[in-house]
Amino acid sequence: MNPDPARASDAPPAEPPARVPKNAPGAASQDPWDDRIDGDADGEPAFKPLTREEAQDLRARLPVVSAWSLLTWQTAAGVAMVALWGLLSLQGDKAWSALFGAVSVVVPNALMAWGMTRRPAMGGGTAVLSFMVWELIKIILAVAILVAVAVGFSSLSWPAMLSTLVVTLKANWLALLRRGRFKK
């Protein structure tokens, strides 16, 4: 049965839906892909582009740490751990195990640093792809070194190798700490 058109016009008009602010909890945006942030709580824009002078000031305050300086810190930490394991245990096998742990970090990182710094700067997409390829090579080489050591070195000391590996990996923090405290 069709509703009577005259009766439909007698009904009170439907209320429009309540308007909810866009950033209110539970607010639904008209566009589900709209992830723009209109501003902060204080009304400032969420993103403010830097002027040329501000960018130069930021670069002067935050100098770039080279991959080679990070590699130097990692090597120094690895050498210190090898010496520590050798002197404290007085066992050659533990010193060799510690050396293998340091080598499994330093050699792949050196190869990646060489691969990333041997060519001048390139476009954004090419730089990202290059980084991903060198990171993959680094991971494969590190795993290959660790597997070769585990299979080929019968008197491997796992604590010596793993502790040296972790300390050598974390040596990057020493470079960052030095950069933050002692400015050139």
N, CA and C atoms as an extended XYZ file, in Angstrom:
552
Properties=species:S:1:pos:R:3:atomname:S:1:resname:S:1:resid:I:1 pbc="F F F"
N         0.823       -1.170        0.000 N   MET     1
C         0.000        0.000        0.000 CA  MET     1
C         0.875        1.244        0.000 C   MET     1
N         0.567        2.172       -0.841 N   ASN     2
C         1.343        3.407       -0.933 CA  ASN     2
C         0.908        4.367        0.151 C   ASN     2
N         1.874        5.032        0.791 N   PRO     3
C         1.492        6.023        1.798 CA  PRO     3
C         0.841        7.219        1.133 C   PRO     3
N        -0.047        7.832        1.846 N   ASP     4
C        -0.776        8.981        1.339 CA  ASP     4
C         0.146       10.192        1.366 C   ASP     4
N         0.405       10.864        0.216 N   PRO     5
C         1.309       12.001        0.192 CA  PRO     5
C         0.845       13.134        1.081 C   PRO     5
N        -0.430       13.273        1.269 N   ALA     6
C        -0.921       14.364        2.105 CA  ALA     6
C        -0.544       14.126        3.562 C   ALA     6
N        -0.609       12.903        3.997 N   ARG     7
C        -0.267       12.582        5.374 CA  ARG     7
C         1.230       12.741        5.617 C   ARG     7
N         2.074       12.463        4.637 N   ALA     8
C         3.528       12.576        4.804 CA  ALA     8
C         3.908       14.017        5.089 C   ALA     8
N         3.201       14.998        4.482 N   SER     9
C         3.551       16.399        4.710 CA  SER     9
C         3.069       16.882        6.059 C   SER     9
N         2.103       16.183        6.687 N   ASP    10
C         1.611       16.580        7.997 CA  ASP    10
C         2.575       16.195        9.110 C   ASP    10
N         3.480       15.249        8.845 N   ALA    11
C         4.418       14.788        9.881 CA  ALA    11
C         5.414       15.897       10.188 C   ALA    11
N         5.832       15.992       11.443 N   PRO    12
C         6.812       17.035       11.781 CA  PRO    12
C         8.136       16.767       11.058 C   PRO    12
N         8.849       17.807       10.682 N   PRO    13
C        10.108       17.596        9.961 CA  PRO    13
C        11.125       16.895       10.866 C   PRO    13
N        11.916       16.042       10.250 N   ALA    14
C        12.947       15.305       10.997 CA  ALA    14
C        14.050       16.282       11.404 C   ALA    14
N        14.602       16.068       12.621 N   GLU    15
C        15.658       16.949       13.098 CA  GLU    15
C        16.974       16.588       12.396 C   GLU    15
N        17.757       17.613       12.045 N   PRO    16
C        19.051       17.291       11.434 CA  PRO    16
C        19.950       16.639       12.480 C   PRO    16
N        20.864       15.801       12.043 N   PRO    17
C        21.754       15.148       13.005 CA  PRO    17
C        22.612       16.188       13.722 C   PRO    17
N        22.903       15.901       14.966 N   ALA    18
C        23.709       16.829       15.768 CA  ALA    18
C        25.121       16.906       15.181 C   ALA    18
N        25.654       18.108       15.168 N   ARG    19
C        27.005       18.294       14.645 CA  ARG    19
C        27.998       18.050       15.773 C   ARG    19
N        28.953       17.179       15.491 N   VAL    20
C        29.983       16.842       16.459 CA  VAL    20
C        31.290       17.410       15.935 C   VAL    20
N        32.053       18.112       16.787 N   PRO    21
C        33.342       18.622       16.314 CA  PRO    21
C        34.210       17.488       15.780 C   PRO    21
N        35.003       17.814       14.784 N   LYS    22
C        35.815       16.806       14.110 CA  LYS    22
C        36.774       16.103       15.052 C   LYS    22
N        37.371       16.845       16.005 N   ASN    23
C        38.372       16.243       16.867 CA  ASN    23
C        37.797       15.759       18.188 C   ASN    23
N        36.472       15.732       18.330 N   ALA    24
C        35.855       15.242       19.563 CA  ALA    24
C        35.966       13.722       19.611 C   ALA    24
N        36.043       13.158       20.827 N   PRO    25
C        36.116       11.695       20.927 CA  PRO    25
C        34.885       11.062       20.314 C   PRO    25
N        35.094       10.076       19.508 N   GLY    26
C        33.986        9.375       18.871 CA  GLY    26
C        33.419       10.086       17.662 C   GLY    26
N        34.016       11.198       17.268 N   ALA    27
C        33.520       11.926       16.109 CA  ALA    27
C        33.876       11.172       14.842 C   ALA    27
N        32.924       11.082       13.956 N   ALA    28
C        33.165       10.405       12.688 CA  ALA    28
C        33.356       11.448       11.605 C   ALA    28
N        34.426       11.341       10.886 N   SER    29
C        34.701       12.265        9.799 CA  SER    29
C        33.896       11.854        8.579 C   SER    29
N        33.584       12.811        7.734 N   GLN    30
C        32.889       12.500        6.494 CA  GLN    30
C        33.762       11.627        5.607 C   GLN    30
N        35.038       11.898        5.614 N   ASP    31
C        35.989       11.156        4.794 CA  ASP    31
C        36.809       10.254        5.710 C   ASP    31
N        36.639        8.934        5.631 N   PRO    32
C        37.376        8.063        6.547 CA  PRO    32
C        38.890        8.096        6.322 C   PRO    32
N        39.340        8.621        5.192 N   TRP    33
C        40.774        8.679        4.909 CA  TRP    33
C        41.370       10.034        5.268 C   TRP    33
N        40.553       10.916        5.811 N   ASP    34
C        41.027       12.251        6.152 CA  ASP    34
C        41.754       12.193        7.487 C   ASP    34
N        43.092       12.273        7.450 N   ASP    35
C        43.872       12.206        8.685 CA  ASP    35
C        44.600       13.514        8.949 C   ASP    35
N        44.117       14.570        8.364 N   ARG    36
C        44.731       15.875        8.606 CA  ARG    36
C        44.466       16.323       10.027 C   ARG    36
N        45.421       17.041       10.565 N   ILE    37
C        45.271       17.628       11.891 CA  ILE    37
C        45.147       19.127       11.665 C   ILE    37
N        44.012       19.673       12.072 N   ASP    38
C        43.775       21.090       11.810 CA  ASP    38
C        44.645       21.989       12.669 C   ASP    38
N        44.965       21.565       13.847 N   GLY    39
C        45.785       22.392       14.717 CA  GLY    39
C        45.918       21.776       16.085 C   GLY    39
N        46.777       22.368       16.869 N   ASP    40
C        46.969       21.912       18.235 CA  ASP    40
C        45.902       22.519       19.127 C   ASP    40
N        45.943       22.182       20.398 N   ALA    41
C        44.962       22.686       21.356 CA  ALA    41
C        45.065       24.198       21.514 C   ALA    41
N        46.261       24.755       21.330 N   ASP    42
C        46.433       26.197       21.499 CA  ASP    42
C        46.128       26.984       20.232 C   ASP    42
N        45.652       26.305       19.203 N   GLY    43
C        45.274       26.993       17.978 CA  GLY    43
C        46.404       27.157       16.977 C   GLY    43
N        47.616       26.742       17.348 N   GLU    44
C        48.747       26.831       16.422 CA  GLU    44
C        48.587       25.768       15.347 C   GLU    44
N        49.109       26.009       14.150 N   PRO    45
C        49.061       24.964       13.125 CA  PRO    45
C        49.884       23.761       13.563 C   PRO    45
N        49.447       22.565       13.153 N   ALA    46
C        50.120       21.339       13.548 CA  ALA    46
C        51.509       21.235       12.920 C   ALA    46
N        51.701       21.802       11.777 N   PHE    47
C        52.987       21.748       11.087 CA  PHE    47
C        53.342       23.141       10.620 C   PHE    47
N        54.517       23.582       10.994 N   LYS    48
C        54.971       24.897       10.579 CA  LYS    48
C        56.272       24.723        9.807 C   LYS    48
N        56.302       25.024        8.526 N   PRO    49
C        57.538       24.888        7.765 CA  PRO    49
C        58.604       25.848        8.295 C   PRO    49
N        59.840       25.394        8.289 N   LEU    50
C        60.938       26.226        8.764 CA  LEU    50
C        61.363       27.211        7.684 C   LEU    50
N        61.781       28.368        8.117 N   THR    51
C        62.376       29.310        7.181 CA  THR    51
C        63.800       28.850        6.900 C   THR    51
N        64.415       29.459        5.927 N   ARG    52
C        65.789       29.093        5.574 CA  ARG    52
C        66.726       29.294        6.764 C   ARG    52
N        66.565       30.402        7.483 N   GLU    53
C        67.421       30.698        8.624 CA  GLU    53
C        67.199       29.703        9.754 C   GLU    53
N        65.937       29.342       10.009 N   GLU    54
C        65.631       28.365       11.058 CA  GLU    54
C        66.220       26.999       10.721 C   GLU    54
N        66.143       26.605        9.457 N   ALA    55
C        66.706       25.321        9.033 CA  ALA    55
C        68.227       25.323        9.180 C   ALA    55
N        68.887       26.422        8.805 N   GLN    56
C        70.339       26.508        8.954 CA  GLN    56
C        70.732       26.484       10.427 C   GLN    56
N        69.961       27.139       11.281 N   ASP    57
C        70.237       27.126       12.717 CA  ASP    57
C        70.084       25.715       13.283 C   ASP    57
N        69.059       24.997       12.848 N   LEU    58
C        68.839       23.629       13.313 CA  LEU    58
C        69.990       22.723       12.873 C   LEU    58
N        70.443       22.869       11.640 N   ARG    59
C        71.582       22.070       11.159 CA  ARG    59
C        72.848       22.392       11.930 C   ARG    59
N        73.035       23.643       12.302 N   ALA    60
C        74.235       24.025       13.060 CA  ALA    60
C        74.190       23.448       14.470 C   ALA    60
N        73.006       23.402       15.072 N   ARG    61
C        72.878       22.869       16.429 CA  ARG    61
C        72.932       21.352       16.461 C   ARG    61
N        72.495       20.686       15.403 N   LEU    62
C        72.449       19.230       15.353 CA  LEU    62
C        73.309       18.711       14.209 C   LEU    62
N        74.622       18.635       14.398 N   PRO    63
C        75.468       18.166       13.305 CA  PRO    63
C        75.221       16.680       13.017 C   PRO    63
N        75.473       16.306       11.800 N   VAL    64
C        75.260       14.937       11.359 CA  VAL    64
C        76.391       14.054       11.886 C   VAL    64
N        76.028       12.895       12.411 N   VAL    65
C        77.016       11.916       12.847 CA  VAL    65
C        77.266       10.991       11.666 C   VAL    65
N        78.522       10.847       11.263 N   SER    66
C        78.818       10.019       10.093 CA  SER    66
C        78.746        8.541       10.454 C   SER    66
N        78.469        7.738        9.457 N   ALA    67
C        78.429        6.288        9.656 CA  ALA    67
C        79.787        5.761       10.079 C   ALA    67
N        80.834        6.415        9.601 N   TRP    68
C        82.189        5.948        9.927 CA  TRP    68
C        82.537        6.223       11.382 C   TRP    68
N        82.036        7.319       11.944 N   SER    69
C        82.309        7.559       13.364 CA  SER    69
C        81.541        6.566       14.232 C   SER    69
N        80.331        6.222       13.839 N   LEU    70
C        79.587        5.195       14.565 CA  LEU    70
C        80.297        3.849       14.480 C   LEU    70
N        80.837        3.550       13.320 N   LEU    71
C        81.579        2.305       13.137 CA  LEU    71
C        82.841        2.290       13.994 C   LEU    71
N        83.483        3.427       14.150 N   THR    72
C        84.663        3.533       15.005 CA  THR    72
C        84.291        3.235       16.453 C   THR    72
N        83.172        3.780       16.913 N   TRP    73
C        82.719        3.507       18.275 CA  TRP    73
C        82.379        2.035       18.458 C   TRP    73
N        81.747        1.430       17.471 N   GLN    74
C        81.426        0.009       17.554 CA  GLN    74
C        82.697       -0.834       17.605 C   GLN    74
N        83.671       -0.475       16.790 N   THR    75
C        84.932       -1.213       16.783 CA  THR    75
C        85.635       -1.080       18.129 C   THR    75
N        85.657        0.110       18.671 N   ALA    76
C        86.295        0.321       19.975 CA  ALA    76
C        85.595       -0.487       21.063 C   ALA    76
N        84.273       -0.519       21.043 N   ALA    77
C        83.538       -1.304       22.033 CA  ALA    77
C        83.813       -2.792       21.862 C   ALA    77
N        83.894       -3.251       20.621 N   GLY    78
C        84.205       -4.660       20.361 CA  GLY    78
C        85.601       -5.032       20.836 C   GLY    78
N        86.582       -4.175       20.567 N   VAL    79
C        87.952       -4.427       21.013 CA  VAL    79
C        88.015       -4.440       22.539 C   VAL    79
N        87.316       -3.527       23.178 N   ALA    80
C        87.303       -3.489       24.650 CA  ALA    80
C        86.689       -4.761       25.227 C   ALA    80
N        85.606       -5.241       24.627 N   MET    81
C        84.969       -6.468       25.126 CA  MET    81
C        85.862       -7.693       24.900 C   MET    81
N        86.532       -7.758       23.758 N   VAL    82
C        87.452       -8.878       23.504 CA  VAL    82
C        88.574       -8.860       24.540 C   VAL    82
N        89.144       -7.690       24.794 N   ALA    83
C        90.209       -7.575       25.795 CA  ALA    83
C        89.689       -7.932       27.184 C   ALA    83
N        88.483       -7.496       27.502 N   LEU    84
C        87.900       -7.794       28.804 CA  LEU    84
C        87.693       -9.300       28.992 C   LEU    84
N        87.124       -9.956       27.976 N   TRP    85
C        86.921      -11.398       28.067 CA  TRP    85
C        88.253      -12.133       28.125 C   TRP    85
N        89.220      -11.676       27.362 N   GLY    86
C        90.528      -12.347       27.381 CA  GLY    86
C        91.250      -12.172       28.707 C   GLY    86
N        91.217      -10.959       29.259 N   LEU    87
C        91.940      -10.700       30.512 CA  LEU    87
C        91.235      -11.292       31.732 C   LEU    87
N        89.908      -11.246       31.754 N   LEU    88
C        89.196      -11.754       32.924 CA  LEU    88
C        89.100      -13.279       32.955 C   LEU    88
N        88.986      -13.902       31.798 N   SER    89
C        88.839      -15.357       31.787 CA  SER    89
C        90.171      -16.082       31.608 C   SER    89
N        91.139      -15.406       31.010 N   LEU    90
C        92.434      -16.016       30.682 CA  LEU    90
C        92.267      -17.284       29.850 C   LEU    90
N        91.237      -17.311       29.042 N   GLN    91
C        90.968      -18.436       28.146 CA  GLN    91
C        90.862      -17.902       26.718 C   GLN    91
N        91.638      -18.475       25.836 N   GLY    92
C        91.651      -18.046       24.445 CA  GLY    92
C        90.326      -18.269       23.736 C   GLY    92
N        89.631      -19.368       24.098 N   ASP    93
C        88.359      -19.651       23.435 CA  ASP    93
C        87.319      -18.563       23.701 C   ASP    93
N        87.318      -18.031       24.910 N   LYS    94
C        86.356      -16.964       25.221 CA  LYS    94
C        86.733      -15.672       24.514 C   LYS    94
N        88.011      -15.405       24.405 N   ALA    95
C        88.444      -14.209       23.673 CA  ALA    95
C        88.102      -14.341       22.195 C   ALA    95
N        88.317      -15.530       21.624 N   TRP    96
C        87.954      -15.741       20.221 CA  TRP    96
C        86.439      -15.625       20.031 C   TRP    96
N        85.673      -16.167       20.953 N   SER    97
C        84.214      -16.070       20.856 CA  SER    97
C        83.768      -14.611       20.905 C   SER    97
N        84.394      -13.837       21.783 N   ALA    98
C        84.078      -12.415       21.864 CA  ALA    98
C        84.459      -11.711       20.560 C   ALA    98
N        85.595      -12.083       19.992 N   LEU    99
C        86.012      -11.497       18.710 CA  LEU    99
C        85.003      -11.802       17.612 C   LEU    99
N        84.508      -13.033       17.585 N   PHE   100
C        83.501      -13.387       16.577 CA  PHE   100
C        82.219      -12.572       16.768 C   PHE   100
N        81.851      -12.311       18.015 N   GLY   101
C        80.678      -11.473       18.278 CA  GLY   101
C        80.865      -10.056       17.763 C   GLY   101
N        82.065       -9.507       17.973 N   ALA   102
C        82.342       -8.151       17.483 CA  ALA   102
C        82.394       -8.112       15.956 C   ALA   102
N        83.008       -9.121       15.369 N   VAL   103
C        83.124       -9.173       13.905 CA  VAL   103
C        81.751       -9.296       13.253 C   VAL   103
N        80.839      -10.025       13.891 N   SER   104
C        79.503      -10.211       13.306 CA  SER   104
C        78.693       -8.918       13.293 C   SER   104
N        79.148       -7.909       14.025 N   VAL   105
C        78.491       -6.602       14.000 CA  VAL   105
C        79.270       -5.622       13.133 C   VAL   105
N        80.579       -5.549       13.342 N   VAL   106
C        81.393       -4.507       12.709 CA  VAL   106
C        81.531       -4.727       11.202 C   VAL   106
N        81.799       -5.949       10.769 N   VAL   107
C        82.015       -6.193        9.331 CA  VAL   107
C        80.756       -5.905        8.509 C   VAL   107
N        79.576       -6.422        8.879 N   PRO   108
C        78.380       -6.069        8.094 CA  PRO   108
C        78.068       -4.564        8.124 C   PRO   108
N        78.272       -3.916        9.270 N   ASN   109
C        78.027       -2.472        9.335 CA  ASN   109
C        79.022       -1.694        8.488 C   ASN   109
N        80.274       -2.151        8.443 N   ALA   110
C        81.274       -1.488        7.598 CA  ALA   110
C        80.898       -1.629        6.124 C   ALA   110
N        80.430       -2.803        5.745 N   LEU   111
C        80.006       -3.003        4.356 CA  LEU   111
C        78.821       -2.106        4.015 C   LEU   111
N        77.873       -1.997        4.928 N   MET   112
C        76.726       -1.121        4.677 CA  MET   112
C        77.146        0.342        4.617 C   MET   112
N        78.027        0.765        5.521 N   ALA   113
C        78.496        2.155        5.503 CA  ALA   113
C        79.211        2.451        4.196 C   ALA   113
N        80.023        1.529        3.744 N   TRP   114
C        80.716        1.718        2.460 CA  TRP   114
C        79.705        1.812        1.321 C   TRP   114
N        78.709        0.922        1.325 N   GLY   115
C        77.714        0.916        0.249 CA  GLY   115
C        76.855        2.165        0.230 C   GLY   115
N        76.555        2.702        1.399 N   MET   116
C        75.685        3.876        1.462 CA  MET   116
C        76.436        5.186        1.203 C   MET   116
N        77.753        5.204        1.422 N   THR   117
C        78.498        6.461        1.281 CA  THR   117
C        79.368        6.509        0.034 C   THR   117
N        79.367        5.487       -0.779 N   ARG   118
C        80.282        5.492       -1.929 CA  ARG   118
C        79.779        6.320       -3.103 C   ARG   118
N        78.476        6.593       -3.150 N   ARG   119
C        77.922        7.395       -4.243 CA  ARG   119
C        77.350        8.692       -3.698 C   ARG   119
N        77.302        9.729       -4.529 N   PRO   120
C        76.698       10.986       -4.071 CA  PRO   120
C        75.200       10.819       -3.836 C   PRO   120
N        74.604       11.826       -3.226 N   ALA   121
C        73.178       11.794       -2.905 CA  ALA   121
C        72.349       11.560       -4.160 C   ALA   121
N        71.274       10.810       -3.975 N   MET   122
C        70.393       10.508       -5.096 CA  MET   122
C        68.971       10.857       -4.737 C   MET   122
N        68.066       10.581       -5.628 N   GLY   123
C        66.661       10.879       -5.387 CA  GLY   123
C        66.109       10.118       -4.191 C   GLY   123
N        64.965       10.560       -3.675 N   GLY   124
C        64.376        9.965       -2.487 CA  GLY   124
C        64.069        8.488       -2.625 C   GLY   124
N        63.408        8.110       -3.700 N   GLY   125
C        63.046        6.703       -3.895 CA  GLY   125
C        64.258        5.818       -4.067 C   GLY   125
N        65.241        6.286       -4.787 N   THR   126
C        66.459        5.517       -5.005 CA  THR   126
C        67.245        5.370       -3.712 C   THR   126
N        67.287        6.423       -2.912 N   ALA   127
C        68.006        6.365       -1.633 CA  ALA   127
C        67.343        5.364       -0.688 C   ALA   127
N        66.019        5.348       -0.636 N   VAL   128
C        65.309        4.406        0.228 CA  VAL   128
C        65.544        2.976       -0.241 C   VAL   128
N        65.474        2.749       -1.544 N   LEU   129
C        65.712        1.418       -2.079 CA  LEU   129
C        67.151        0.978       -1.809 C   LEU   129
N        68.092        1.877       -1.985 N   SER   130
C        69.492        1.555       -1.712 CA  SER   130
C        69.682        1.194       -0.250 C   SER   130
N        69.075        1.967        0.648 N   PHE   131
C        69.172        1.665        2.078 CA  PHE   131
C        68.609        0.286        2.378 C   PHE   131
N        67.464       -0.040        1.804 N   MET   132
C        66.840       -1.340        2.073 CA  MET   132
C        67.698       -2.484        1.551 C   MET   132
N        68.286       -2.316        0.383 N   VAL   133
C        69.142       -3.368       -0.181 CA  VAL   133
C        70.374       -3.571        0.687 C   VAL   133
N        71.035       -2.483        1.092 N   TRP   134
C        72.231       -2.611        1.932 CA  TRP   134
C        71.885       -3.144        3.310 C   TRP   134
N        70.740       -2.795        3.840 N   GLU   135
C        70.312       -3.343        5.139 CA  GLU   135
C        70.079       -4.847        5.022 C   GLU   135
N        69.486       -5.294        3.931 N   LEU   136
C        69.279       -6.723        3.712 CA  LEU   136
C        70.611       -7.451        3.597 C   LEU   136
N        71.547       -6.866        2.856 N   ILE   137
C        72.880       -7.466        2.727 CA  ILE   137
C        73.547       -7.552        4.097 C   ILE   137
N        73.411       -6.501        4.894 N   LYS   138
C        74.009       -6.480        6.228 CA  LYS   138
C        73.429       -7.594        7.106 C   LYS   138
N        72.133       -7.763        7.085 N   ILE   139
C        71.484       -8.791        7.903 CA  ILE   139
C        71.907      -10.182        7.450 C   ILE   139
N        71.915      -10.413        6.157 N   ILE   140
C        72.308      -11.724        5.633 CA  ILE   140
C        73.749      -12.036        6.005 C   ILE   140
N        74.655      -11.068        5.871 N   LEU   141
C        76.058      -11.285        6.213 CA  LEU   141
C        76.229      -11.545        7.710 C   LEU   141
N        75.518      -10.800        8.556 N   ALA   142
C        75.622      -11.009       10.005 CA  ALA   142
C        75.139      -12.410       10.387 C   ALA   142
N        74.026      -12.831        9.829 N   VAL   143
C        73.508      -14.175       10.114 CA  VAL   143
C        74.473      -15.230        9.590 C   VAL   143
N        75.030      -15.023        8.412 N   ALA   144
C        75.982      -15.990        7.843 CA  ALA   144
C        77.220      -16.117        8.731 C   ALA   144
N        77.728      -15.003        9.242 N   ILE   145
C        78.894      -15.054       10.132 CA  ILE   145
C        78.541      -15.817       11.407 C   ILE   145
N        77.399      -15.512       11.995 N   LEU   146
C        76.999      -16.195       13.227 CA  LEU   146
C        76.788      -17.692       13.016 C   LEU   146
N        76.174      -18.073       11.915 N   VAL   147
C        75.967      -19.495       11.620 CA  VAL   147
C        77.309      -20.180       11.377 C   VAL   147
N        78.192      -19.538       10.621 N   ALA   148
C        79.512      -20.136       10.355 CA  ALA   148
C        80.293      -20.329       11.644 C   ALA   148
N        80.216      -19.369       12.550 N   VAL   149
C        80.922      -19.489       13.834 CA  VAL   149
C        80.301      -20.603       14.673 C   VAL   149
N        78.966      -20.657       14.731 N   ALA   150
C        78.302      -21.686       15.533 CA  ALA   150
C        78.601      -23.088       15.016 C   ALA   150
N        78.699      -23.236       13.708 N   VAL   151
C        78.959      -24.548       13.116 CA  VAL   151
C        80.460      -24.875       13.125 C   VAL   151
N        81.296      -23.897       12.856 N   GLY   152
C        82.718      -24.167       12.645 CA  GLY   152
C        83.615      -24.041       13.861 C   GLY   152
N        83.166      -23.405       14.930 N   PHE   153
C        84.019      -23.192       16.102 CA  PHE   153
C        83.465      -24.038       17.245 C   PHE   153
N        84.074      -25.183       17.476 N   SER   154
C        83.517      -26.163       18.412 CA  SER   154
C        83.548      -25.695       19.868 C   SER   154
N        84.522      -24.900       20.248 N   SER   155
C        84.609      -24.471       21.649 CA  SER   155
C        84.069      -23.047       21.833 C   SER   155
N        82.973      -22.762       21.166 N   LEU   156
C        82.359      -21.436       21.219 CA  LEU   156
C        81.784      -21.162       22.607 C   LEU   156
N        82.060      -19.995       23.132 N   SER   157
C        81.463      -19.543       24.383 CA  SER   157
C        80.322      -18.593       24.027 C   SER   157
N        79.106      -19.074       24.170 N   TRP   158
C        77.948      -18.267       23.817 CA  TRP   158
C        77.841      -16.998       24.645 C   TRP   158
N        78.067      -17.055       25.962 N   PRO   159
C        77.990      -15.797       26.723 CA  PRO   159
C        79.002      -14.754       26.239 C   PRO   159
N        80.211      -15.182       25.933 N   ALA   160
C        81.222      -14.231       25.460 CA  ALA   160
C        80.820      -13.636       24.116 C   ALA   160
N        80.369      -14.486       23.196 N   MET   161
C        80.008      -13.992       21.870 CA  MET   161
C        78.784      -13.081       21.936 C   MET   161
N        77.747      -13.507       22.644 N   LEU   162
C        76.507      -12.729       22.662 CA  LEU   162
C        76.655      -11.421       23.441 C   LEU   162
N        77.405      -11.449       24.547 N   SER   163
C        77.583      -10.198       25.298 CA  SER   163
C        78.387       -9.188       24.482 C   SER   163
N        79.392       -9.670       23.779 N   THR   164
C        80.179       -8.764       22.935 CA  THR   164
C        79.341       -8.245       21.774 C   THR   164
N        78.524       -9.107       21.192 N   LEU   165
C        77.647       -8.701       20.096 CA  LEU   165
C        76.701       -7.588       20.559 C   LEU   165
N        76.090       -7.756       21.721 N   VAL   166
C        75.130       -6.761       22.219 CA  VAL   166
C        75.839       -5.444       22.547 C   VAL   166
N        76.979       -5.519       23.241 N   VAL   167
C        77.705       -4.287       23.596 CA  VAL   167
C        78.170       -3.564       22.334 C   VAL   167
N        78.626       -4.311       21.342 N   THR   168
C        79.077       -3.694       20.094 CA  THR   168
C        77.913       -3.047       19.354 C   THR   168
N        76.761       -3.693       19.360 N   LEU   169
C        75.580       -3.101       18.727 CA  LEU   169
C        75.150       -1.820       19.427 C   LEU   169
N        75.226       -1.816       20.745 N   LYS   170
C        74.759       -0.669       21.520 CA  LYS   170
C        75.788        0.450       21.618 C   LYS   170
N        76.939        0.284       21.024 N   ALA   171
C        77.971        1.322       21.090 CA  ALA   171
C        77.555        2.597       20.357 C   ALA   171
N        76.570        2.517       19.503 N   ASN   172
C        76.082        3.722       18.825 CA  ASN   172
C        75.603        4.755       19.831 C   ASN   172
N        75.103        4.293       20.972 N   TRP   173
C        74.649        5.209       22.008 CA  TRP   173
C        75.806        6.028       22.565 C   TRP   173
N        77.003        5.447       22.583 N   LEU   174
C        78.170        6.204       23.056 CA  LEU   174
C        78.442        7.401       22.150 C   LEU   174
N        78.332        7.180       20.848 N   ALA   175
C        78.557        8.275       19.900 CA  ALA   175
C        77.483        9.348       20.057 C   ALA   175
N        76.241        8.928       20.232 N   LEU   176
C        75.165        9.899       20.394 CA  LEU   176
C        75.289       10.640       21.717 C   LEU   176
N        75.696        9.931       22.764 N   LEU   177
C        75.897       10.572       24.058 CA  LEU   177
C        77.030       11.587       23.973 C   LEU   177
N        78.097       11.221       23.318 N   ARG   178
C        79.238       12.132       23.149 CA  ARG   178
C        78.816       13.365       22.357 C   ARG   178
N        78.034       13.163       21.329 N   ARG   179
C        77.581       14.284       20.505 CA  ARG   179
C        76.724       15.240       21.310 C   ARG   179
N        75.917       14.713       22.209 N   GLY   180
C        75.038       15.561       23.001 CA  GLY   180
C        75.757       16.346       24.069 C   GLY   180
N        76.852       15.800       24.612 N   ARG   181
C        77.531       16.456       25.722 CA  ARG   181
C        78.692       17.328       25.291 C   ARG   181
N        79.454       16.871       24.317 N   PHE   182
C        80.660       17.600       23.905 CA  PHE   182
C        80.469       18.088       22.482 C   PHE   182
N        80.154       19.336       22.333 N   LYS   183
C        79.957       19.892       20.986 CA  LYS   183
C        81.258       20.461       20.489 C   LYS   183
N        81.505       20.257       19.208 N   LYS   184
C        82.749       20.730       18.592 CA  LYS   184
C        82.665       22.192       18.244 C   LYS   184
